[in-house]
Amino acid sequence: MDDPIRHPLAHARVLRGWSQGDLVAHLDRAARRHGLLSGADKAAVSRWENWRKTPNLDSQLLIAEAFGVQASEMEAYGWPYWLPGRDEPLPLGSGYTVQALHDAQRASMDRRSFMTYSAISLAGLAAQWATIEPERLTSPFGGKQVDTELVDWLEDTSTKLTALPTEQRQHTIRLMDAHLATVTELIGDGRYSENTGRRLHLLAASLATTCGWHRFDHGQHWAAGKLWGAALQSAHAAGDRDHGAGVLSDFAYQSNWLGEPKVSVDQLGYALSGIEHPAARSLLFLRRARAHAALGDRSACYRDLSEAESALAVEAVDPAPSWCAWMSPADLAVDSGQCLLDLGRTDEAHARIAEGMTLLPRSRDKTRGIFLTYQAKGYLQANDVEQALAVSSESLDLATRIGAPRCVALVRGLAPAFKPYHQVDGVPELLERLK
């Protein structure tokens, strides 16, 4: 695979077949048309494309003219997301489900590492989910009859694959991708009853969600978003509001992870409007509390933490949806502690995170790795470097063993906080490992 394209400006150039020098020439011509000098050179373009500098408004206007982009587009999306090559999610509706599934499977080969859905796109998708009723499921006329025993096998095998221990699941993604491709083919080309169609769409939603989390864990955020978009399409077509709310929650988690907590808050507001199970509501409130904490909104954070705790204490008659069946007091405790860390309540945060760590079952190693990093961050904030070093090393060892790049990235994020303690035994070795 070619090297990834890490900036929208580089992608816009690739679409035109331009080098950096070609872009400079186009900017010079655009400037001369207005009796100006562009002031741009290849070094400036390189800084823009490596996220080191943002072009000023005059330069952006010249770039827009070079690419034929209207000023209204610049105002609507902001730099650099108004550039050509932006992609939008398909509208919800049964006519788009198969296309969304195919697009999602192709997204893993997309070179645009910078790409995620915009806040505007996610808001529109969530609003559609909240207001549009699903259509009746139909199958292609004259397609080959889908064997229900095959559907049984696909459901059973997919359940077994997702239930494997974390350390083993790192080796199953190709099997999950193959299952999703098979289900997509059956939906698009097969002939089936409405009940079988619903089973196929629910299976597609589950597989696309799981495959999306694998891409998210590996930093492939564009592919993760495309897969979750396909999962939302499939869940909507099947009329499964619970799973749809879970997918919106996944988008919200990704947004918060990528430093856009306001988008996360908005997505979770839509998701909470369509879900009733107490475990699901607890998870959604907890994730929204994390986003409020990142925004520094103390009262909203505490309110959602209280709601999350109250919901988790409710004894439900029905089992929790599969996407949140793992939600537990351990998750509530650790994520509450992370909220308190973000809000500067360090001592209380330490206690909550430690409480959650003792409650977490050993089978959830990936979650343990993430929680260990939260714990290390708390120790660093308290200047307890030795404890932070021990916990960070444990997290890094665990993440390496189970194949969890997202956990490794979290530990790497602690490197700047460790650098002032370079003279402490063990810190230079950890920093060297993190390179």
SULSULPE-V177353 format. One record per residue. RES is the residue in three letters. PHI is phi in radians with two decimals (NA if undefined). OMEGA is omega in whole degrees, -180 to 180 (none if undefined). NEAR is the number of other ideal C-beta (glycine too) atoms within 10 Angstrom. Layout:
{{RES;PHI;OMEGA;NEAR} {RES;PHI;OMEGA;NEAR}}
//
This chain:
{{MET;NA;179;7} {ASP;-1.14;177;7} {ASP;-1.02;-180;7} {PRO;-1.17;175;13} {ILE;-1.68;-167;20} {ARG;-1.77;-178;15} {HIS;-2.59;179;17} {PRO;-1.03;179;22} {LEU;-1.16;177;25} {ALA;-1.10;179;25} {HIS;-1.14;178;22} {ALA;-1.06;176;23} {ARG;-1.10;-178;23} {VAL;-1.05;179;15} {LEU;-1.05;-180;12} {ARG;-1.58;-175;15} {GLY;1.30;-177;7} {TRP;-1.71;167;17} {SER;-1.48;175;13} {GLN;-1.08;177;19} {GLY;-1.11;177;11} {ASP;-1.09;-180;14} {LEU;-1.10;178;24} {VAL;-1.02;179;19} {ALA;-1.11;178;15} {HIS;-1.14;178;20} {LEU;-1.18;178;23} {ASP;-1.07;-179;17} {ARG;-1.15;179;13} {ALA;-1.09;180;19} {ALA;-1.14;-179;20} {ARG;-1.11;178;11} {ARG;-1.09;180;9} {HIS;-1.90;180;12} {GLY;1.20;-176;6} {LEU;-2.14;170;12} {LEU;-1.93;-176;10} {SER;-1.29;-178;21} {GLY;1.28;-178;14} {ALA;-1.67;172;22} {ASP;-2.43;-177;13} {LYS;-1.09;179;12} {ALA;-1.13;179;10} {ALA;-1.14;179;18} {VAL;-1.07;179;22} {SER;-1.08;178;13} {ARG;-1.12;178;13} {TRP;-1.10;-174;24} {GLU;-1.36;177;22} {ASN;-1.85;176;12} {TRP;1.10;-179;12} {ARG;-1.54;-179;8} {LYS;-2.67;177;11} {THR;-1.81;178;12} {PRO;-1.09;178;20} {ASN;-1.23;-174;10} {LEU;-1.06;180;10} {ASP;-1.06;179;13} {SER;-1.14;179;18} {GLN;-1.11;178;20} {LEU;-1.10;178;17} {LEU;-1.19;178;23} {ILE;-1.08;179;26} {ALA;-1.07;179;18} {GLU;-1.12;-180;18} {ALA;-1.08;-178;22} {PHE;-1.69;178;21} {GLY;1.27;-179;8} {VAL;-1.72;-180;18} {GLN;-1.30;179;11} {ALA;-1.06;179;12} {SER;-1.10;177;9} {GLU;-1.17;178;15} {MET;-1.04;-178;18} {GLU;-1.20;-175;9} {ALA;-1.27;-171;12} {TYR;-1.93;-179;18} {GLY;1.34;179;11} {TRP;-1.23;-4;18} {PRO;-1.75;-167;21} {TYR;-1.43;174;19} {TRP;-1.50;-177;23} {LEU;-1.17;179;23} {PRO;-1.01;179;15} {GLY;1.83;176;19} {ARG;-1.15;180;18} {ASP;-2.09;-179;17} {GLU;-2.19;177;12} {PRO;-1.19;176;23} {LEU;-1.20;176;18} {PRO;-1.15;179;13} {LEU;-1.21;179;25} {GLY;2.73;-174;15} {SER;-1.05;-180;19} {GLY;-1.23;-177;11} {TYR;-1.91;-171;18} {THR;-1.07;-177;26} {VAL;-1.15;178;20} {GLN;-1.06;179;13} {ALA;-1.10;179;26} {LEU;-1.15;177;29} {HIS;-1.12;179;15} {ASP;-1.06;-179;19} {ALA;-1.12;-180;27} {GLN;-1.21;177;19} {ARG;-1.36;-173;11} {ALA;-1.12;-179;22} {SER;-1.16;178;19} {MET;-1.69;-178;9} {ASP;-1.27;-176;18} {ARG;-1.43;-174;16} {ARG;-1.43;-178;20} {SER;-1.22;-178;16} {PHE;-1.38;-162;20} {MET;-1.38;164;21} {THR;-2.50;175;21} {TYR;-1.17;180;24} {SER;-1.29;177;20} {ALA;-1.03;179;18} {ILE;-1.11;-180;13} {SER;-1.11;-179;18} {LEU;-1.14;178;25} {ALA;-1.10;179;15} {GLY;-1.14;180;16} {LEU;-1.13;180;25} {ALA;-1.14;179;26} {ALA;-1.13;176;13} {GLN;-1.06;-179;16} {TRP;-1.03;-176;23} {ALA;-1.33;-171;16} {THR;-2.09;-174;9} {ILE;-1.60;177;12} {GLU;-1.38;179;6} {PRO;-1.17;177;19} {GLU;-1.48;177;13} {ARG;-1.23;-180;9} {LEU;-1.25;175;20} {THR;-2.29;178;10} {SER;-2.05;-179;20} {PRO;-1.03;179;13} {PHE;-1.23;176;6} {GLY;1.45;178;7} {GLY;-1.23;179;14} {LYS;-1.30;-177;11} {GLN;-1.06;179;11} {VAL;-1.36;179;20} {ASP;-1.35;-178;13} {THR;-1.16;176;13} {GLU;-1.17;175;8} {LEU;-1.14;178;13} {VAL;-1.10;176;18} {ASP;-0.98;-177;11} {TRP;-1.13;180;11} {LEU;-1.09;179;20} {GLU;-1.10;-177;17} {ASP;-1.13;-178;10} {THR;-1.16;179;13} {SER;-1.10;178;19} {THR;-1.09;180;12} {LYS;-1.14;-180;10} {LEU;-1.12;-178;17} {THR;-1.29;-180;16} {ALA;-1.53;180;10} {LEU;-1.11;175;13} {PRO;-1.00;-176;12} {THR;-0.91;-176;19} {GLU;-1.09;-180;15} {GLN;-1.48;-175;12} {ARG;-1.15;179;21} {GLN;-1.10;-177;17} {HIS;-1.73;-172;10} {THR;-1.88;-172;16} {ILE;-1.09;179;19} {ARG;-1.16;176;8} {LEU;-1.14;179;12} {MET;-1.12;177;20} {ASP;-1.05;-180;16} {ALA;-1.15;176;11} {HIS;-1.06;-180;22} {LEU;-1.11;178;26} {ALA;-1.11;179;14} {THR;-1.13;-180;15} {VAL;-1.12;178;28} {THR;-1.06;178;23} {GLU;-1.11;180;13} {LEU;-1.14;179;24} {ILE;-1.15;-174;25} {GLY;-1.36;-172;15} {ASP;-2.04;-174;14} {GLY;-1.52;175;20} {ARG;-2.00;-173;15} {TYR;-2.73;176;23} {SER;-1.29;180;13} {GLU;-1.10;180;11} {ASN;-1.14;178;10} {THR;-1.14;177;19} {GLY;-1.06;178;22} {ARG;-1.12;178;17} {ARG;-1.06;180;20} {LEU;-1.12;-180;25} {HIS;-1.17;177;26} {LEU;-1.14;178;20} {LEU;-1.15;177;23} {ALA;-1.07;179;30} {ALA;-1.09;-180;29} {SER;-1.14;-179;26} {LEU;-1.14;-179;28} {ALA;-1.13;178;29} {THR;-1.13;-179;24} {THR;-1.11;179;22} {CYS;-1.11;177;25} {GLY;-1.12;179;27} {TRP;-1.16;176;22} {HIS;-1.08;180;19} {ARG;-1.15;178;21} {PHE;-1.05;180;20} {ASP;-1.10;179;21} {HIS;-1.72;176;18} {GLY;1.33;179;13} {GLN;-1.63;-169;20} {HIS;-1.22;179;19} {TRP;-1.17;179;20} {ALA;-1.10;178;25} {ALA;-1.06;-180;26} {GLY;-1.11;179;26} {LYS;-1.12;179;30} {LEU;-1.16;178;32} {TRP;-1.19;175;29} {GLY;-1.08;177;28} {ALA;-1.16;177;33} {ALA;-1.10;179;29} {LEU;-1.14;176;30} {GLN;-1.02;-175;32} {SER;-1.19;179;33} {ALA;-1.13;179;30} {HIS;-1.14;180;26} {ALA;-1.08;-180;28} {ALA;-1.47;-180;23} {GLY;1.29;-179;16} {ASP;-1.66;-179;20} {ARG;-1.15;-179;19} {ASP;-1.03;-178;18} {HIS;-1.17;177;24} {GLY;-1.05;177;27} {ALA;-1.10;178;31} {GLY;-1.10;179;26} {VAL;-1.16;176;30} {LEU;-1.04;177;29} {SER;-1.13;177;26} {ASP;-1.13;175;24} {PHE;-1.03;-180;27} {ALA;-1.14;179;28} {TYR;-1.06;179;19} {GLN;-1.07;-179;23} {SER;-1.08;179;24} {ASN;-1.13;179;23} {TRP;-1.07;-177;16} {LEU;-1.56;175;12} {GLY;1.47;178;9} {GLU;-2.15;-175;20} {PRO;-1.12;179;22} {LYS;-1.11;176;14} {VAL;-1.08;180;24} {SER;-1.06;179;28} {VAL;-1.02;-178;23} {ASP;-1.12;-180;21} {GLN;-1.07;-177;30} {LEU;-1.24;174;30} {GLY;-1.09;176;15} {TYR;-1.15;-178;23} {ALA;-1.07;-179;28} {LEU;-1.16;180;19} {SER;-1.27;-174;13} {GLY;-2.16;-176;15} {ILE;-2.41;-177;22} {GLU;-2.10;-175;12} {HIS;-1.08;-175;21} {PRO;-1.06;179;19} {ALA;-1.14;179;21} {ALA;-1.14;179;25} {ARG;-1.11;178;22} {SER;-1.06;180;25} {LEU;-1.10;-178;31} {LEU;-1.15;177;27} {PHE;-1.10;-179;23} {LEU;-1.13;179;26} {ARG;-1.15;179;24} {ARG;-1.22;175;29} {ALA;-1.06;177;28} {ARG;-1.05;180;26} {ALA;-1.17;178;26} {HIS;-1.08;178;26} {ALA;-1.09;178;25} {ALA;-1.09;178;20} {LEU;-1.45;-178;16} {GLY;1.36;-179;12} {ASP;-1.58;-173;17} {ARG;-1.08;-174;15} {SER;-1.11;179;8} {ALA;-1.16;179;16} {CYS;-1.10;-178;23} {TYR;-1.11;179;17} {ARG;-1.11;-179;15} {ASP;-1.25;175;25} {LEU;-1.10;178;23} {SER;-1.13;178;12} {GLU;-1.11;-180;18} {ALA;-1.10;180;26} {GLU;-1.15;180;16} {SER;-1.12;-178;13} {ALA;-1.14;-178;21} {LEU;-1.18;-180;19} {ALA;-1.38;-179;11} {VAL;-1.34;176;11} {GLU;-1.47;-177;5} {ALA;-1.52;176;12} {VAL;-1.32;-178;5} {ASP;-1.63;176;10} {PRO;-1.14;180;9} {ALA;-1.20;173;17} {PRO;-0.95;-174;19} {SER;-1.02;-175;16} {TRP;-1.26;179;23} {CYS;-2.32;-178;20} {ALA;-1.11;-179;12} {TRP;-1.43;-177;15} {MET;-1.00;-171;23} {SER;-2.58;175;19} {PRO;-1.01;177;15} {ALA;-1.10;179;20} {ASP;-1.11;-180;23} {LEU;-1.06;-177;25} {ALA;-1.15;-175;22} {VAL;-1.20;-179;28} {ASP;-1.20;173;24} {SER;-1.09;177;25} {GLY;-1.08;178;26} {GLN;-1.14;175;26} {CYS;-1.04;-179;26} {LEU;-1.12;175;23} {LEU;-1.05;-179;21} {ASP;-1.06;-178;20} {LEU;-1.65;174;18} {GLY;1.49;180;10} {ARG;-1.68;-167;14} {THR;-1.15;-176;15} {ASP;-1.08;178;9} {GLU;-1.12;180;14} {ALA;-1.09;179;25} {HIS;-0.99;-177;20} {ALA;-1.13;-178;14} {ARG;-1.19;-179;23} {ILE;-1.16;178;25} {ALA;-1.08;177;14} {GLU;-1.04;-179;16} {GLY;-1.13;-179;24} {MET;-1.10;179;18} {THR;-1.25;-177;8} {LEU;-1.55;-172;13} {LEU;-1.29;179;18} {PRO;-1.21;-178;11} {ARG;-1.12;-178;8} {SER;-1.18;-176;13} {ARG;-1.81;-174;17} {ASP;-1.17;-179;19} {LYS;-1.11;177;21} {THR;-1.09;178;20} {ARG;-1.06;179;23} {GLY;-1.06;178;25} {ILE;-1.16;-180;22} {PHE;-1.11;177;25} {LEU;-1.06;179;26} {THR;-1.18;175;26} {TYR;-1.02;-179;21} {GLN;-1.11;179;27} {ALA;-1.09;178;27} {LYS;-1.05;178;22} {GLY;-1.12;178;25} {TYR;-1.10;179;22} {LEU;-1.12;179;20} {GLN;-1.12;178;15} {ALA;-1.61;-179;14} {ASN;1.08;175;9} {ASP;-1.65;-170;15} {VAL;-1.21;-177;18} {GLU;-1.11;177;13} {GLN;-1.14;179;15} {ALA;-1.05;-180;25} {LEU;-1.13;-179;22} {ALA;-1.11;-178;17} {VAL;-1.21;179;24} {SER;-1.10;179;29} {SER;-1.11;178;17} {GLU;-1.11;179;17} {SER;-1.11;-179;25} {LEU;-1.15;178;23} {ASP;-1.06;-179;14} {LEU;-1.12;-178;21} {ALA;-1.10;179;25} {THR;-1.17;-178;15} {ARG;-1.17;-175;13} {ILE;-1.60;179;18} {GLY;1.22;-177;18} {ALA;-2.13;-177;24} {PRO;-1.01;-179;15} {ARG;-1.12;177;17} {CYS;-1.14;177;25} {VAL;-1.07;180;21} {ALA;-1.09;178;15} {LEU;-1.09;179;22} {VAL;-1.13;178;27} {ARG;-1.02;179;17} {GLY;-1.11;178;12} {LEU;-1.49;-174;23} {ALA;-0.94;-180;15} {PRO;-1.04;-180;9} {ALA;-1.27;178;16} {PHE;-1.43;-172;22} {LYS;-1.01;178;11} {PRO;-1.11;-179;12} {TYR;-1.84;-174;19} {HIS;-1.07;-178;9} {GLN;-1.46;-180;7} {VAL;-1.33;180;14} {ASP;-0.95;177;10} {GLY;1.68;-178;15} {VAL;-1.17;179;20} {PRO;-1.02;180;14} {GLU;-1.14;178;11} {LEU;-1.10;-180;20} {LEU;-1.08;178;17} {GLU;-1.16;177;8} {ARG;-1.10;-176;16} {LEU;-1.33;177;15} {LYS;-1.20;none;6}}
//
